């Protein structure tokens, strides 16, 4: 309906009478064409200002939003998120139930196919009556009010914890890769999730404790919060192609081996980019109080959801705190494509017959907001992209408790306690907002003494977690303050493309004396011998029936270029030449049995 006459003619006689009743000077007419003509006169260029004045401020805002929309559309959901109010389309009902007759807002915004639209001929007239609406804005804070507490909290409110994440992530990504390289992480071959023992092992390698204490006592609902970062790391490494299943344990892929020598920030950025498009798992499954998720068609595809959150993270200001509820409101007002539930009737709490989540009056709170909390807390914070401020999830978000099955639960997800996030410089780099990332410089925390016997002794201070991680790659620990350079470890590191220059620089920066010549010689030898051999490709070892046959095949002009001697009766053929070798051997009259 592009014109006002078309829009009015689409209404019923009853609706037209209700609209005419809004004007005290309207004449009582019965014919539809006369009622339409009367309303067109009220909405004429001269009559429009009077009708405009009959709208309340909220209704005027709604019409203005449609007037400045490219297609003249009014989106009720986005409007409510932007202004925290909704316009009234009807007068109050006399009985208190339902709604009364239509008010004059219906002369501007006409419902058609489930949407509201302002006729094209009214847009310029309305625009002349009101300025363009202010754009939707994301509120943020330079600092949180008083560490450990939120603004306006009473003394009995639960305290909050602030956690800066970038430094931990830069350390942990290398520590996790090393764990995978050493086959220390066992995961399920179906879910790819780490088990209890693996979670404990990962927890022990984190730079700092997980966000919540896994041993903390639960409240009366007996809900366990569980692990967050120890779960995220194995999933992220698998989704990004850095780790893969080797039997029941994770092992590094060739890309994962290369990541060991790359700058940690680049590894984290690569993980984020790969994770965005991975379909290996759906993190909404981690909101495990919501049942019925596993059947096909219950949830929307995961990649578009991740992309949507990534796009809105890019709109967050760096180094400023954003309330996660404000971020959700901003996303709704912008029309973010973040639908999670494809079939809300099949998703439920406790019982599929009574606890269907389609009964909620706020699907965003149940699905989209919980998904947003999960991605921010478990994945973005683990990768060091956002700092977090959080409280206990118990009774942090209680709207869901009004639903059947929710009354006995104190939280819907372990992420319910997340209150604020702050985009970090590392996060800006991962999101592509910054072209480079320079990790903060760190003052030396200890003094070392490196001896000619290849020993490294801590003489003052103590090694940081990052220092220990570096040394573990090249040296073995003899005691709390004593290490020795390990030839096997060093050769393995060089073999995988790592350079001893990083270790040399570390030792020189922590030892007041020059490195002993024996240590420098050790590094030169390991750098040379670590690259002494090179894999050219996989080969097949073939045993001939006797030495004469081996001599004949190895010396013939058709087979000689395709094989090499390996003893009296053996030949070696590269896999890439295997088919050609077999064909040439058969042409000479010799077959090969498997």
C-alpha positions as CSV (number, residue, x, y, z in Angstrom):
1,X,0.0,0.0,0.0
2,X,2.0,3.0,-1.3
3,X,-0.8,5.6,-1.0
4,X,-3.0,6.8,1.8
5,X,-6.3,6.1,-0.2
6,X,-5.1,2.5,-0.8
7,X,-4.3,2.1,2.9
8,X,-7.7,3.5,4.1
9,X,-9.6,1.4,1.5
10,X,-8.0,-1.7,2.9
11,X,-9.7,-1.1,6.3
12,X,-13.1,-2.4,7.2
13,X,-16.1,-0.2,7.8
14,X,-15.9,-0.8,11.5
15,X,-12.3,0.3,11.6
16,X,-13.0,3.4,9.5
17,X,-15.9,4.3,11.9
18,X,-13.5,4.0,14.9
19,X,-11.0,6.3,13.2
20,X,-13.6,8.9,12.4
21,X,-14.8,8.8,16.0
22,X,-11.5,10.4,17.1
23,X,-12.7,13.7,15.6
24,X,-15.4,15.6,17.4
25,X,-16.5,17.4,14.3
26,X,-16.8,14.3,12.1
27,X,-20.1,13.7,10.4
28,X,-21.9,10.4,10.7
29,X,-21.7,8.7,7.4
30,X,-22.3,5.0,6.5
31,X,-20.9,4.6,3.0
32,X,-17.2,3.5,2.9
33,X,-16.2,5.8,0.1
34,X,-17.6,8.8,2.1
35,X,-15.8,7.7,5.3
36,X,-12.5,7.4,3.3
37,X,-13.0,10.8,1.8
38,X,-13.6,12.4,5.2
39,X,-10.5,10.8,6.6
40,X,-8.4,11.9,3.6
41,X,-9.6,15.4,4.3
42,X,-8.5,15.2,7.9
43,X,-5.1,13.9,6.7
44,X,-4.7,16.6,3.9
45,X,-1.8,19.0,3.9
46,X,-3.8,21.6,5.9
47,X,-5.4,19.1,8.2
48,X,-2.3,17.0,9.1
49,X,-0.9,19.3,11.7
50,X,-4.1,19.0,13.8
51,X,-4.0,15.2,13.6
52,X,-0.3,15.3,14.4
53,X,-1.0,17.2,17.6
54,X,-3.4,14.5,18.7
55,X,-0.5,12.1,19.0
56,X,1.3,11.7,22.3
57,X,5.1,12.0,22.3
58,X,5.7,8.3,22.0
59,X,3.3,8.0,19.1
60,X,5.0,10.9,17.4
61,X,8.4,9.2,17.8
62,X,7.0,6.1,16.2
63,X,5.7,8.0,13.2
64,X,9.0,9.8,12.9
65,X,11.0,6.6,12.9
66,X,8.8,5.4,10.0
67,X,9.1,8.7,8.1
68,X,12.9,8.5,8.1
69,X,13.1,4.8,7.3
70,X,14.0,4.2,3.7
71,X,10.9,2.1,3.1
72,X,8.6,3.8,5.6
73,X,8.5,0.8,7.9
74,X,7.9,0.8,11.6
75,X,9.6,-2.0,13.5
76,X,7.8,-2.4,16.9
77,X,10.5,-4.6,18.4
78,X,13.4,-2.3,17.5
79,X,11.4,0.7,18.6
80,X,10.8,-0.8,22.1
81,X,14.5,-1.7,22.4
82,X,15.6,1.8,21.5
83,X,13.1,3.8,23.6
84,X,12.1,1.3,26.3
85,X,8.4,2.1,25.5
86,X,5.9,1.2,22.8
87,X,3.2,3.4,21.1
88,X,-0.5,2.8,21.8
89,X,-2.5,1.9,18.7
90,X,-5.9,1.7,20.6
91,X,-7.7,3.6,23.2
92,X,-8.0,1.8,26.6
93,X,-10.8,-0.7,26.8
94,X,-13.8,0.3,29.0
95,X,-14.0,-3.2,30.6
96,X,-10.3,-3.4,31.3
97,X,-9.9,-6.4,29.0
98,X,-8.5,-6.4,25.5
99,X,-8.2,-3.1,23.8
100,X,-10.6,-0.3,22.9
101,X,-11.2,1.4,19.5
102,X,-8.4,2.5,17.2
103,X,-6.8,5.9,17.8
104,X,-5.3,8.3,15.3
105,X,-1.9,6.6,15.2
106,X,-3.6,4.2,12.8
107,X,-4.0,7.0,10.3
108,X,-0.2,7.1,10.0
109,X,0.9,3.5,10.5
110,X,-1.0,0.8,8.6
111,X,-0.6,-2.8,9.4
112,X,0.0,-5.0,6.4
113,X,1.4,-8.6,6.4
114,X,2.4,-8.3,10.1
115,X,4.4,-5.1,9.6
116,X,3.5,-1.4,10.0
117,X,4.1,1.1,7.2
118,X,3.7,4.8,6.7
119,X,2.3,5.5,3.2
120,X,4.8,7.1,0.9
121,X,2.8,10.3,0.3
122,X,2.8,11.1,4.1
123,X,6.6,10.7,4.6
124,X,7.7,14.1,3.4
125,X,4.8,15.8,5.2
126,X,5.6,14.1,8.5
127,X,9.3,14.8,8.0
128,X,8.4,18.5,7.9
129,X,6.7,18.2,11.3
130,X,9.6,16.5,13.1
131,X,13.4,16.3,13.0
132,X,15.1,13.0,12.2
133,X,15.2,10.7,15.3
134,X,18.5,10.5,17.1
135,X,20.5,7.4,16.1
136,X,20.6,4.4,18.3
137,X,23.6,4.7,20.6
138,X,25.5,2.2,22.7
139,X,26.1,3.5,26.2
140,X,29.5,2.8,27.8
141,X,31.6,3.7,30.9
142,X,35.2,4.8,31.2
143,X,35.4,2.9,34.5
144,X,33.1,0.8,36.6
145,X,31.8,2.4,39.8
146,X,33.9,1.4,42.8
147,X,35.8,-1.9,42.2
148,X,33.8,-4.9,43.3
149,X,30.5,-3.1,43.3
150,X,27.9,-1.9,40.8
151,X,26.3,1.5,40.8
152,X,23.2,1.7,43.0
153,X,23.8,-1.6,44.8
154,X,22.7,-2.0,48.4
155,X,25.0,-3.5,51.0
156,X,23.3,-6.9,50.7
157,X,23.9,-7.1,47.0
158,X,26.4,-9.7,45.8
159,X,29.9,-8.4,45.0
160,X,31.3,-8.4,41.5
161,X,34.8,-9.4,40.3
162,X,36.7,-7.6,37.5
163,X,39.1,-9.7,35.4
164,X,41.5,-8.4,32.8
165,X,42.0,-11.2,30.3
166,X,44.5,-10.3,27.6
167,X,47.7,-11.2,29.4
168,X,46.2,-14.6,30.5
169,X,45.2,-15.4,27.0
170,X,48.6,-14.6,25.5
171,X,50.1,-17.1,27.9
172,X,47.4,-19.7,27.9
173,X,47.2,-20.2,24.1
174,X,50.8,-21.4,24.0
175,X,50.4,-23.4,27.2
176,X,47.3,-25.2,25.8
177,X,49.1,-25.9,22.5
178,X,52.0,-27.4,24.5
179,X,49.5,-29.6,26.4
180,X,48.0,-30.8,23.2
181,X,51.4,-31.4,21.8
182,X,52.2,-33.6,24.8
183,X,48.9,-35.5,24.4
184,X,47.7,-34.4,27.8
185,X,44.1,-33.6,26.9
186,X,41.5,-36.4,26.5
187,X,38.2,-35.5,24.8
188,X,35.1,-37.4,23.8
189,X,35.1,-38.6,20.3
190,X,31.4,-37.6,20.0
191,X,31.1,-34.3,21.8
192,X,34.9,-33.3,21.5
193,X,34.5,-32.1,25.1
194,X,37.1,-32.7,27.8
195,X,36.3,-35.0,30.6
196,X,36.8,-34.4,34.4
197,X,40.4,-35.4,34.5
198,X,41.3,-33.3,31.4
199,X,39.4,-30.3,32.9
200,X,41.6,-30.6,36.1
201,X,44.7,-30.8,34.0
202,X,43.8,-27.7,32.0
203,X,42.8,-25.8,35.1
204,X,46.3,-26.5,36.5
205,X,47.9,-24.9,33.4
206,X,45.8,-21.7,33.4
207,X,47.6,-18.4,34.1
208,X,45.0,-17.7,36.7
209,X,42.1,-19.5,38.2
210,X,38.9,-20.0,36.2
211,X,36.2,-17.4,36.6
212,X,34.4,-19.4,39.3
213,X,35.8,-21.9,41.8
214,X,34.7,-25.4,40.6
215,X,34.8,-26.6,44.2
216,X,32.6,-23.8,45.6
217,X,29.5,-24.9,47.4
218,X,26.3,-24.6,45.4
219,X,23.2,-22.9,46.6
220,X,19.9,-24.5,47.6
221,X,19.1,-25.3,43.9
222,X,22.1,-27.7,43.8
223,X,23.2,-26.3,40.5
224,X,26.9,-26.5,39.7
225,X,28.5,-23.6,37.8
226,X,31.2,-25.8,36.4
227,X,34.3,-24.9,34.3
228,X,34.4,-22.2,31.7
229,X,37.9,-21.5,30.3
230,X,39.0,-25.2,30.7
231,X,36.1,-26.2,28.4
232,X,36.6,-23.3,26.0
233,X,40.3,-24.0,25.1
234,X,40.0,-27.6,23.7
235,X,36.9,-26.6,21.7
236,X,38.6,-23.5,20.3
237,X,41.7,-25.3,19.4
238,X,39.7,-28.0,17.6
239,X,37.4,-25.6,15.9
240,X,40.3,-23.5,14.6
241,X,42.1,-26.5,13.1
242,X,45.1,-26.3,15.5
243,X,44.2,-29.6,17.2
244,X,42.6,-32.8,16.1
245,X,41.6,-36.1,17.7
246,X,44.4,-38.7,17.9
247,X,42.7,-41.7,19.4
248,X,41.1,-40.4,22.6
249,X,43.6,-37.5,23.0
250,X,44.1,-34.3,21.2
251,X,47.2,-33.8,19.1
252,X,48.5,-30.9,17.1
253,X,47.8,-30.5,13.4
254,X,50.6,-29.2,11.1
255,X,49.0,-25.8,11.5
256,X,49.0,-26.2,15.3
257,X,52.8,-27.1,15.2
258,X,53.4,-23.9,13.2
259,X,51.4,-21.9,15.8
260,X,53.9,-22.8,18.5
261,X,56.4,-20.4,16.9
262,X,54.0,-17.7,15.9
263,X,53.3,-14.6,18.0
264,X,50.5,-15.5,20.5
265,X,48.4,-12.5,19.4
266,X,48.4,-13.8,15.8
267,X,47.4,-17.3,17.0
268,X,44.5,-15.9,19.0
269,X,43.3,-13.8,16.0
270,X,43.5,-16.9,13.8
271,X,41.5,-18.9,16.3
272,X,38.8,-16.3,16.4
273,X,38.5,-16.1,12.6
274,X,38.4,-19.9,12.2
275,X,36.0,-20.3,15.1
276,X,33.5,-17.9,13.5
277,X,32.8,-20.3,10.6
278,X,33.3,-23.6,12.4
279,X,30.3,-25.9,12.7
280,X,32.0,-28.5,14.9
281,X,29.9,-27.6,17.9
282,X,27.1,-25.2,19.0
283,X,28.1,-23.3,22.2
284,X,24.4,-22.8,23.0
285,X,24.4,-26.4,24.1
286,X,26.4,-25.2,27.0
287,X,23.2,-23.6,28.3
288,X,22.4,-27.2,29.4
289,X,19.3,-26.3,31.5
290,X,17.5,-25.8,28.2
291,X,16.6,-29.3,27.0
292,X,15.6,-30.6,23.5
293,X,18.5,-28.9,21.7
294,X,20.1,-31.9,20.0
295,X,17.3,-32.8,17.6
296,X,17.7,-31.5,14.1
297,X,16.0,-28.2,13.3
298,X,15.6,-27.0,16.9
299,X,18.3,-24.4,16.7
300,X,19.4,-22.0,13.9
301,X,22.8,-22.4,12.2
302,X,25.6,-21.3,14.5
303,X,27.9,-19.5,12.1
304,X,25.5,-16.5,11.3
305,X,24.9,-16.1,15.1
306,X,28.6,-15.9,15.8
307,X,29.1,-13.5,12.9
308,X,26.4,-11.2,14.2
309,X,28.0,-11.0,17.7
310,X,31.4,-10.3,16.0
311,X,29.9,-7.5,14.0
312,X,28.4,-5.8,17.1
313,X,31.6,-6.3,19.1
314,X,33.3,-4.2,16.4
315,X,30.9,-1.4,17.4
316,X,31.9,-1.5,21.0
317,X,34.4,1.2,22.0
318,X,37.9,0.0,23.0
319,X,38.8,0.3,26.6
320,X,35.3,1.3,27.8
321,X,32.9,-0.9,29.8
322,X,29.6,-1.9,28.3
323,X,26.8,-3.4,30.2
324,X,25.9,-6.7,28.6
325,X,22.2,-5.9,28.9
326,X,22.8,-2.6,27.2
327,X,24.7,-4.4,24.4
328,X,21.7,-6.7,24.0
329,X,19.3,-3.8,23.9
330,X,21.5,-2.0,21.3
331,X,21.6,-5.2,19.2
332,X,17.8,-5.5,19.3
333,X,17.3,-1.9,18.4
334,X,19.6,-2.3,15.4
335,X,17.8,-5.4,14.2
336,X,20.6,-7.8,14.8
337,X,20.1,-11.2,13.1
338,X,20.7,-13.2,16.2
339,X,17.8,-15.7,16.3
340,X,18.8,-18.8,18.2
341,X,15.6,-21.0,18.5
342,X,14.2,-22.4,15.3
343,X,11.5,-24.2,17.1
344,X,10.8,-22.7,20.6
345,X,8.0,-25.2,21.2
346,X,10.5,-28.1,21.2
347,X,12.9,-26.4,23.6
348,X,12.0,-26.7,27.3
349,X,12.8,-26.7,31.0
350,X,12.6,-30.1,32.7
351,X,9.5,-31.4,31.0
352,X,8.7,-31.2,27.2
353,X,4.9,-31.2,27.9
354,X,4.8,-28.4,30.4
355,X,8.1,-26.5,30.2
356,X,8.1,-25.4,26.5
357,X,10.0,-22.1,26.2
358,X,7.6,-20.8,23.6
359,X,5.4,-19.8,26.6
360,X,7.8,-17.1,27.6
361,X,6.9,-13.4,27.1
362,X,10.5,-12.6,26.2
363,X,12.3,-15.0,23.9
364,X,15.3,-12.7,23.6
365,X,16.0,-13.0,27.3
366,X,15.8,-16.8,27.2
367,X,17.6,-17.5,23.9
368,X,19.5,-14.6,22.4
369,X,20.7,-12.9,25.6
370,X,21.9,-16.2,27.1
371,X,23.7,-17.0,23.8
372,X,25.3,-13.6,23.9
373,X,26.4,-14.1,27.5
374,X,27.9,-17.5,26.6
375,X,29.9,-16.2,23.6
376,X,31.2,-13.2,25.5
377,X,32.1,-15.1,28.7
378,X,33.3,-18.5,27.6
379,X,35.0,-17.6,24.2
380,X,35.7,-13.9,23.9
381,X,37.0,-13.6,27.4
382,X,39.0,-16.8,27.1
383,X,40.7,-15.4,24.0
384,X,41.5,-12.2,25.8
385,X,39.2,-10.1,23.5
386,X,37.1,-8.7,26.4
387,X,37.7,-7.9,30.0
388,X,34.8,-9.0,32.2
389,X,33.1,-7.9,35.4
390,X,30.8,-10.6,36.8
391,X,29.0,-11.8,39.9
392,X,27.7,-15.2,41.0
393,X,25.2,-16.5,38.5
394,X,22.8,-17.6,41.3
395,X,19.7,-15.4,41.1
396,X,21.5,-12.8,38.9
397,X,18.8,-13.0,36.2
398,X,15.6,-14.3,37.5
399,X,13.0,-13.5,34.8
400,X,13.0,-17.2,33.6
401,X,11.9,-18.4,37.1
402,X,8.3,-17.4,36.2
403,X,8.3,-20.2,33.6
404,X,7.2,-23.8,34.4
405,X,10.3,-25.7,35.5
406,X,12.3,-22.5,36.3
407,X,11.0,-21.9,39.8
408,X,13.4,-24.4,41.3
409,X,16.5,-23.1,39.5
410,X,18.7,-20.2,40.6
411,X,20.3,-19.7,37.2
412,X,19.4,-20.6,33.6
413,X,23.1,-20.6,32.5
414,X,26.5,-20.5,34.2
415,X,27.1,-17.2,32.4
416,X,24.1,-15.4,34.0
417,X,26.5,-13.5,36.3
418,X,28.3,-11.6,33.5
419,X,27.5,-7.9,33.9
420,X,30.0,-5.8,31.9
421,X,32.5,-6.4,29.2
422,X,35.3,-4.1,27.9
423,X,36.9,-4.6,24.5
424,X,40.6,-4.9,24.8
425,X,43.4,-3.8,22.4
426,X,43.9,-7.5,21.7
427,X,40.2,-7.9,21.0
428,X,40.4,-4.9,18.6
429,X,43.3,-6.7,16.8
430,X,41.4,-10.0,16.6
431,X,38.3,-8.2,15.2
432,X,40.4,-6.4,12.6
433,X,39.8,-3.0,14.1
434,X,43.5,-2.5,14.6
435,X,46.2,-3.5,12.1
436,X,48.8,-4.5,14.7
437,X,49.0,-5.5,18.3
438,X,52.0,-4.8,20.6
439,X,51.9,-6.8,23.8
440,X,52.6,-4.7,26.9
441,X,56.2,-4.7,27.9
442,X,56.9,-6.6,31.1
443,X,59.7,-5.8,33.5
444,X,62.1,-8.7,34.4
445,X,60.8,-10.4,37.6
446,X,64.0,-12.3,38.3
447,X,67.8,-12.5,37.8
448,X,69.3,-15.6,36.2
449,X,72.8,-17.1,36.2
450,X,73.6,-19.2,33.1
451,X,76.7,-21.5,33.6
452,X,79.1,-23.2,31.1
453,X,77.6,-26.5,32.3
454,X,74.3,-25.5,30.6
455,X,72.6,-24.9,33.9
456,X,70.2,-22.0,34.5
457,X,69.8,-20.8,38.1
458,X,67.3,-18.3,39.5
459,X,69.5,-16.1,41.8
460,X,66.9,-13.3,42.6
461,X,63.2,-13.1,42.4
462,X,61.1,-15.8,40.8
463,X,60.1,-16.9,37.3
464,X,56.7,-15.7,36.0
465,X,54.3,-18.2,34.4
466,X,55.3,-16.9,31.0
467,X,59.0,-17.4,31.9
468,X,58.3,-21.0,33.0
469,X,56.4,-21.7,29.8
470,X,59.3,-20.4,27.7
471,X,61.9,-22.4,29.6
472,X,59.9,-25.6,29.5
473,X,60.2,-25.6,25.8
474,X,64.0,-25.8,25.8
475,X,65.1,-27.0,29.3
476,X,64.3,-29.5,32.0
477,X,63.7,-28.5,35.6
478,X,65.9,-29.9,38.3
479,X,64.4,-28.0,41.3
480,X,62.4,-24.9,42.0
481,X,65.3,-22.5,41.0
482,X,67.5,-24.7,38.8
483,X,67.1,-25.8,35.2
484,X,69.4,-27.3,32.6
485,X,69.3,-26.9,28.8
486,X,67.9,-30.1,27.3
487,X,69.4,-31.2,24.0
488,X,66.4,-33.4,23.0
489,X,63.9,-30.7,23.8
490,X,65.9,-28.0,22.0
491,X,66.4,-30.2,18.9
492,X,62.7,-31.0,18.8
493,X,61.8,-27.3,19.0
494,X,64.2,-26.4,16.2
495,X,63.0,-29.4,14.2
496,X,59.5,-27.8,14.4
497,X,60.7,-24.5,13.1
498,X,61.3,-22.6,16.3
499,X,64.4,-20.5,16.7
500,X,66.7,-20.4,19.8
501,X,67.0,-16.7,19.3
502,X,64.0,-16.1,21.6
503,X,65.5,-18.2,24.4
504,X,68.9,-16.5,23.9
505,X,67.3,-13.1,24.2
506,X,65.5,-14.1,27.3
507,X,68.6,-15.5,29.0
508,X,70.7,-12.4,28.1
509,X,68.1,-10.0,29.4
510,X,68.0,-11.8,32.8
511,X,71.7,-12.5,33.2
512,X,74.1,-9.6,33.9
513,X,77.0,-11.6,32.4
514,X,77.4,-12.6,28.7
515,X,76.3,-16.1,27.9
516,X,79.1,-18.6,28.2
517,X,80.7,-19.8,24.9
518,X,79.6,-23.3,25.8
519,X,76.0,-22.2,25.8
520,X,76.4,-20.3,22.6
521,X,78.0,-23.4,21.1
522,X,75.1,-25.5,22.3
523,X,72.6,-23.2,20.5
524,X,74.7,-23.3,17.3
525,X,74.9,-27.1,17.4
526,X,71.2,-27.6,18.1
527,X,70.2,-25.1,15.4
528,X,72.3,-27.0,12.9
529,X,71.5,-30.5,14.0
530,X,67.8,-29.8,14.4
531,X,67.7,-29.1,10.7
532,X,70.0,-32.0,9.6
533,X,67.3,-34.1,8.0
534,X,64.2,-33.3,6.0
535,X,61.2,-35.3,5.1
536,X,60.7,-35.5,1.4
537,X,57.6,-37.6,1.4
538,X,56.2,-41.0,2.5
539,X,57.7,-44.1,0.9
540,X,57.0,-47.8,0.4
541,X,59.6,-50.4,1.3
542,X,59.6,-53.3,-1.2
543,X,61.3,-56.7,-0.6
544,X,62.5,-58.5,-3.7
545,X,62.6,-62.3,-4.0
546,X,66.4,-62.2,-4.3
547,X,69.3,-59.9,-4.8
548,X,69.4,-60.5,-8.6
549,X,65.8,-59.3,-9.0
550,X,66.6,-56.2,-6.9
551,X,69.7,-55.5,-9.1
552,X,67.7,-55.9,-12.3
553,X,64.8,-53.6,-11.3
554,X,67.1,-51.0,-9.7
555,X,69.2,-50.9,-12.8
556,X,66.6,-50.9,-15.5
557,X,66.1,-47.6,-17.3
558,X,62.3,-47.6,-16.8
559,X,62.3,-48.4,-13.0
560,X,65.6,-47.0,-11.9
561,X,64.4,-43.3,-11.7
562,X,61.5,-44.4,-9.6
563,X,63.2,-46.4,-6.8
564,X,66.3,-46.5,-4.6
565,X,68.3,-49.5,-3.1
566,X,67.9,-50.3,0.5
567,X,70.1,-53.3,1.2
568,X,70.6,-56.4,-0.9
569,X,67.0,-57.4,-1.5
570,X,65.0,-54.1,-0.8
571,X,63.9,-51.2,-2.8
572,X,62.4,-47.9,-1.6
573,X,59.7,-46.2,-3.7
574,X,58.1,-42.8,-2.8
575,X,54.4,-43.0,-2.5
576,X,53.9,-40.4,-5.3
577,X,55.8,-42.7,-7.7
578,X,54.2,-46.0,-6.5
579,X,51.6,-46.4,-9.3
580,X,54.2,-45.6,-12.0
581,X,56.7,-48.0,-10.5
582,X,54.2,-50.8,-10.3
583,X,53.2,-50.3,-13.9
584,X,56.9,-50.3,-15.1
585,X,57.7,-53.4,-13.0
586,X,54.8,-55.3,-14.5
587,X,56.0,-54.3,-18.0
588,X,59.3,-56.1,-17.1
589,X,57.4,-59.1,-15.9
590,X,57.5,-58.6,-12.1
591,X,54.4,-58.2,-9.9
592,X,54.2,-56.9,-6.3
593,X,52.2,-58.6,-3.6
594,X,50.8,-56.7,-0.7
